[in-house]
């Protein structure tokens, strides 16, 4: 029931939904809704009213769990870009840890299969109580929703929520299609040789559900407890793009892609080099932009503000020596100290950026930008953020987030 041809499958459809404001600020992302149908339009991820009895659905579902568990690193890499390093796990996007949300109903069905070998019932959706008397109660979907999950089952499809807002959905879908095709292929190898097909399907569903239950997580993906639990389960936590890129050139990945004619080893190595270079170029551009903003806009603006403070302090003291000028003195002292910190951090970033640009080798240079330039950028931003909260808005040279969101 599944036909795989290079990077596309006739039965797989995808839909990209953007979770972004008209003005895209850091953190906006994209949800890639993914499902699979037969060539005559039957959605294989439709659980029906009694999913515990839907053997075909359970077989497809557990194959997907197997695929995601075994190739979590490839899925993470498919959503890797410099912006996502800041977004993922930042309490407004899924964490960098790949896990699958199934909802109470399907998790219960799998637990029955794992513990007893047979699923005999499915939980109903129930009622969602709003707590507002003037509003009616709503029917609650048994699959529910979990915004903290990177790969969530939502009714009759999966929602991959890690994709960056500016990124193409082609990469993640190539990965999804290929890893699921691999899981289906392995299942077919078993089932085609089975003497008792129904028994073999039942056993395979139980085996996959048991072996890959570690990838299922319905809780709060933002919590520190989940990070510790994911580590205990052995799930990868790949926090940066440069750490994610090697996933596409492992022996496992090369074998996977070459077996389905998707990519050759040389093509995967080329992609890795291009991604390392893209990361370096992006961080280099951001660092140089930051240097330009700090040196030509922020520091001059702060100097103007401190000059005004000093003038105010002198004028008040001259007009009334007995007046309390502690506020002006404190602001002038704090602002001047932060201005000094900013100048030191700016010099450090300028020096590190120049040295990193000369590092040879795409991978080595990308790691240098990640390990040295990015922390130097954060060090420069720290005093700038504090100064933004002190300096008069009239002097600050650029719009704040509040300006962009509410005043544009």
N, C-alpha and C positions, 0 to 999 in steps of 0.2 A: 504493500500500500504506500510505498515511499520511493520516489524516484529522485536520485541525486545526480546532478550533472554539473561538474566544475563547482562554481561558487553559488549556484542558484538551484532552488528546488521548486517545482511547479506547485507543490502542495503547501508551501510555507508562505504566509502573507504577513506583512508588517505594516505598522502604522506609527508614525512619529508624532507625538504630542509635545508641544513646548510648554514647559512650566516657567515662563519668563514674562516679566513686565514689558510693556512697549519700550521702556528704557531698560536695557540689560545692565545690571550691576553684578559685581562679583558674586557668584553663588548660583546664578540662574542655570538651570539644567534642562535636560530633555528626557522624556519618558518614551521608551521604545516598546510598544505593545506588540507581542509576538505570539502567534498561535500556529497551528498546523491543521490542515484539512486534507481530505482525500480528493482525488481528481473529480469526484462528483459532488463536492461541496459539503461533505460531512465534517464538522469540526471535531477533531479527535481529542480536544481538550474541553469538551462540554461534558461535565460530570453527570448531567441529568439529575432527576429528583432523588435517586437512590444510588449514589456513587459507589457504595460498598458492593453493589451488584453489577456494576458496569466494568466488566473485566477488561475490555479494550481500553477504556480510559485509564484504568489503574496500571495497565502495562505501559502505556505511553507515558503516564506521569512518572512512574518509577524509573523508566529509561532516561527521562529528563533529569531526575534527581542524580542518577548515576553520572550523566554527562557533565552536569554543573559541578558535582563534587570532584570528579577526576580532572576537570580542566578549569578549575576556578581561577588559576593564574592567567589563562588565556582570556577569560572574560574580563578580568580586571585590567589586563593590558589593552583590551579593545576600547576601553574608556579612558585611557591614559592620555592626558595632556597637561601642560604646565598649570593651567587654571584649575583643573580638577585636583591638583595637589593641595590647593587651599580650600576647595569646596567639600570634598568627601570627608564625612565625619565631623563636619562643622556645625552640627545641630540644625541644619536646614537641608541636608542632603544625606543620602545613605552613607554608611561608613565604608571604608576601603575593604572591609572584610566581606567576602562573598558568602551569602547565606540565602536560603529559600524560605519565604513565608507561604504557608499553605492555608492558614485559617483554622479555626477550631474543628470544623467538620472533617476536613481531609486529614488533619493531624490525628484526629481520633480514629479514623478508618485505618490509617497506617499503624497506629499503636495496637489496634486489634489484630492486624495481620502479623505484626512482629511478635506479639505476646502469645497469641493463641493459634496463629496460622490461618485464621478465618475471620472475616469481617461480617458481622451479622446485622448491623444497623448503621444509620447515618444520623448525625445530629441535625435538628431542624434549625431554621434561621432565627426564630423567635421575634421579639418586638423590641424596637429601639425606643426607650422612654426619654423624651426630651426634657422633662421636668418643668415644662411651661404648660400650664393648664389650658391656655387659649389655643395651643397647637395640638393637632392630633398626633398619636403615636404612629411611628413608621415601621414597616416590616424591615427587619434586620437581615441582611444577606448572611448566609451561613459561612461564606468565605471571608467576610469582614474585609478590613483593609489595614495595612500597616505602612505608614509613610517612612518608617525608618529602615525598611527592608530594601536591599538592592535588587532582589529578584523575587517578585511577589506574584502569587496566583490571585487573579482578580476575576472570578466568575467563570470565564471560559478561555482565558489567555494568561500569559505571563507578562509582567511589566518589568522591563530592565531599566532601572532608574539611575544608573551611574553615568550615562552618556552626557558629555558636556554640551552646553547650549549651542555652541558654534560647530560642533563636530558632526560629521556625516554618520548616518546610522548604518552605512554599508559595512564598516568594520565589525561592529558588534553582531550584525546579522550573519556575516560570513562565519564568525566564530560559532554562534548559536546553531546555525544550520549544519556546520561540519561536525561539531561534537555530538549533536543529537543523531545525526546520520551514523556516526560511529557506534553510538550506544544501540541504535536500532539494528545495525549490522551484526553486532555481537549477539543480540537477542535472537535474531533470525538464525544465526549459526547454531544456536542451541535448539530452537524450536523446530527447525527443519529436520533435525535428526531424531526428534522425540518419537517414541512408540505411542505414548499417550499424550496427545497434544494439550488437552485441557489440564491435565495434571502438571505438565511441564510449564504451562503458562502460570498456573497457580504458584508453583514452586519458585519460578523466576521472579514473580512479583514480590513474594516474601523475601527472597534473597536480596534483591535490589533495595527493597525498603529497609531491611535490616542492615545491610552493609553500608548504606549511604544515609542513614538517619542523622548523622552528625551535621549534615548540611542544612537540615530543617531547623529553623528558629523563628518563633512567633513573637518573641518578646521585644524589648526596647533596644534597638541597635545602637542607640546613643550612649548607653550606660557603660560605666567602667567595668561593671560586672560582666557584661557581654564580651568585652575585650579579653578579660581573663578566661572566661568560659570558652571562647573561640580558640584561644591558645591551648587550653586543656584538650579540646577536641582535635587539635592538629590542623585547624583551618589557617590558611595563609592570611597575613595582614600586611599587604604591600602598600605602603603609604605614599610612594612617590613614583613619578613616571620613569625615572632612570632605573629604579629597582624593578619596575614592571616589564620593561622592554625585553630582558633576557628570556622571558617565558616563550617568545615566539621562535627562538633558535635552539631550544632544548631538543634532545634526541626524540623525546616523546612527541613534541609538537611537529617536528620534521616528518616523523613516521605518520602521524595523523593526517597532515595536509597532503603529503605525497601519495598516500594510499587512496585518496579520493580525487587526486588530480587537481587540487585547488592551488597549491603553491609548491614550488621546488625548494630545495635547501638553499640554493643560490638566491632565489627570490625572497625568502624569509630573511636571509642575512642582509640583503640589500635594504629591505624594509626596516630592519633594526638600525642600520647605519643612518638611513634617512631620518628616523625618529630621534636618534641621538643628536644629529645635526639640527633638527628642528627645535629640540629642547634648548640646545645651546644658543641658537640664534634668538629664540624668544626671550630667554632670560637676559641675554646680552642687550637686547633692545630695551627691555624693562629697566635694567640697571642703568643704562645710559640716559634713559628718560628720567629716571629718578634723580640721577646726578644733576641733570639740567634743571629740573624743577626745584631741587634744593638750593642749588647755587645761584640761579637767576631769578627765582621767584620767592621761595619761602624765606631764605636767610635775609634778603633785602627787605622783605615785608616786616620781619621781626625786628630788624634794626630800626626801621621807621617807628615801630610801635614802642620800642624801648627808649628811643629818642623823645617821643611824646611823653612817656612816663617820667623820664628824667626832667623834662621841661616842666611838667605838672608839679613834680616834687619840689623843684627849685622855686617855682612861682608861688606855691602855697607857703613854703618856709619864709620866703621874702615878704609876703603879704601878712602873714600871721605866724611868727615863730612859735607861738604856744600851741598851734593846731596839731592834731594827731595825724601824722603822715605815715603811719605804720603800714597801711594798706598799699600805698604807692611804693614804699620801700620794699615790702615783701614781694610784690608783683615784679618790681624791677630786678630784684635779686634772683628770684626764681626763673624769670624769663632769660636773664643774662646767662645763668648757669646752663639752662637747656640749650641756648644758642651755642654755647661753647661745646656742649656734648654733641650737638648736631654737626658742628664744623669738624670735630675729630672723626665722627662716624662717616662724614662725607669724604674726607681724605682717605680713610681706610677703604671705603667702597671703590673709590676711583682707582686706587693702587691695585686692589685685588682684581677688579674687572680687567684692567690692562694686562695683568700677568696671566689671567685665565684665558684671555683671547689668544695667547701664544702657545697654549698647551696643544701638543700634537696628538692625533688620534681621536676619532669621533666619540668613542665611549669614554675615554679618559677625560676629554674636555667636558662632556656632559656631566660627569661625576664631579668635576671641579666646580662647575657652575652651581650644581646642587649643594655640594658640601661647603663651599667657601663664599660664593657670591650671594646666594640666597640668604644665608645668615647675616652677611654684611648689610644686605638690603633691609632686613628686619631690624638690625641695630640702628640704621639711619631713620627708619620709620618711627621707632619708639619715642625719641624726643620730639619729632614732628607732630605726632599724635597729641602729645601733651601740650605743645605750643598751640595747636589748633583750638584747644579748649580754653586757652588763656587770652590769646591775641584778639583784639577787637575785630569783629566781622568785617568792618570797613577796610581793614588793612590786609585781611587774609586774601591771597591772590587767586583762589580757586573755589568753586562751589562745593558745599558739603553734601553729604548724602541726603540730608533733609532738603536742601535746595533742589537737587536733581529729582527727587521723588515727588515733592509737594509743590514746587514753584515753577517747574518748566512748563 
